[in-house]
Amino acid sequence: MPSLGKDLIKIREHLGLTIHDIQDATKIPLSTLQSIEDDSIFEESKEIQTYIRGFVRTYGRKLRLDDQLVLEALDAVEVGGYNHQLLKSYPELAPPSAKPVDKKIPEEKTEDVSTDKPKEETEDIDQTGSALQKDEHKTAKYPKKSPPPEPPNVRNINWADMGKRFSTNRNNAPVRLIGIGLIVLVVLLLTYYIFTNDFFATDEPQIVNSPPVPEETIQEDESGIPLEITDEPTQEPVIDVPTELQDTLYLMIYAATDRLEPVRVWSDLKPRIDPYWLEEGAAFNFEFNDTIRVRGQYGRMLLFLNGHRIENFRQQYFNEEENSVELTRDIFDDEERWASPVPLELPPNVAEPDSVVDRPSF
């Protein structure tokens, strides 16, 4: 007797899967899978029919079976008419009795009527057939004439069709007038374009008498007084660039790559360690005179003094006793560049800060 569970086993083994593979993929209990394969789940009344169908459909999806095909097989099991419906997707696994067989229809033998009938009957048939052919030939050569159309009168005139004809003619009139107007407008525009661009002008160069250019010109201001011309070059304004650091310095801490939670700062102007939470993209300025210490997630922050980036600050200035990066004034006194403010020297692929504020006061 065909079994839905045995067909599932055939397909599973054909795909090289074990029942434990199905259990791992579908998370269905192993006992439930075994009851499906031995068809006992369909005989137990304690299982809800909806759950049974859900388990079997989940099993079928793992075997790459069409969901509609599984539903048809379940319906057949309920009425006791299951006949290897699941093996339609794998016809090579179907038993010979379930495979469709092409039945050849035997050819009908035609009897020779002319041999069985006497000669007289055949002659009558030939005469009758020839007579029918003659009548058909006559009807084909001289077809029946259709009756002449009735003369128009009040009853047989289609007044609705007449109204449509008149309305169509009225609607076509404005469309024709608009089309003619557009053509005339295009012609006028082309004519104007041709004459304004001198398409018919000759290529001979025209000689224009230009006034002689004086060798020397005298510059005058707005009042008309001649200005003295000197050969001395104009001097550019000199910008004073500071060469010494100011008394109060400002260290900028920029949360460049992630949130700083928190960064702890100590300086000689505020000699206590305070925590500061900086969102990504925010920058704080911390003031100090001689010494400032910073402790936090060094990989997420950038340090700047007057816009100059302090590179490798953890490797160069980390103080193990204070467990912090310690920056002092004498570090920046050695080079004059630290004294001149510049735009932020950002590394590649790092955006400008969203906001720059001074140290919050507590």
Order of alpha helices (4+ residues) and beta strands (2+ residues): alpha-alpha-alpha-alpha-alpha-alpha-alpha-alpha-beta-beta-beta-beta-beta-beta-beta-alpha-beta-beta-alpha-beta
